[in-house]
């Protein structure tokens, strides 16, 4: 699971070289509820993590656009949580 979390972090934060440990406050930057992203996968489990990684790596343009909108657009939302709910 750690390898998937690393891939997810790199897809979102490709300009950062260090991947935060779990738990760490920086995971909230991706839209997780707390500092431990694993707690947000309780209903979808590993499938939810695969879904987020797939979207982030498959359509990089759309994923970056939606992530920027979630962070800086007129309607802030937790990107990871919304992605898991949509799944």
N, C-alpha and C positions, 0 to 999 in steps of 0.2 A: 504493500500500500504506500509505503514511503516513496518508492520510485514514481508512482503516479502523482503524488503530491508535489514532488520535485518537478515533474513535467508540467503540471498545472502552473506552478509558480513561474517557471521559465517562460511559459507561453504568455503570461500576463506581464511579467517584469523582466523581459529579456535583457534590459540594460543593467540589471543588478546581478552581481556575481555571487552574492551570498544568499543561500536559501535558509529561511529562518527555521529553527527547531519547532517542534510541537511540544508544548504550547509556546506561543509567542504572540504578542499584540499585533504584529505585522500581518497576520493572517486575516485580520479584519479588513485590511485594504482590498482584499479580493471579494469582500462581501459576505464573509462568514460572520455568524452571530457573536462568536467569542474568540478567544485566543487559541482554542483547540478546534481545528476544522473538523476533526473526526466526529464531534458531537452532532454536527449538522447532517450527517449521513444516516441517522438512526432509522429513518423510514425507508430509504432507498438502498442503503448499504453501498456495496462496491459498485453497483450499477450506476448510482448517482455520480460517483467520482469518475468512472469511465465516461459518462455523458459529458461532464464538464471539460475533461481533458480532450475528448474528441472534438467538441465544438471549438475550443480554443486553438487546437492545432489544425483542424480541417478548414475552417473559414476564418483566417486570421484578420482579414479586413473587416468583416462584420463583427467579429468578436471584439476587436479593438474599438470600433465605433460604438457598440453598445456599452462596453466598459467605460469609455470616456463619458458617454451620456449618463450612465449610472452615477459616476463620480462628480461630474461637473455640470450636467444638464439642469434644466429648470426643475426636474423632478428627481431628487436623489432616491436611489433604492439600492438594496444590498444585492449586488450582481449574482453572487454564488447562490444565495437563498432563492432568488427569483428563478434562476436556472434550474434549481432542484425542484421547485414547485411546478414549473412548466413541464418537467419530465414526469 
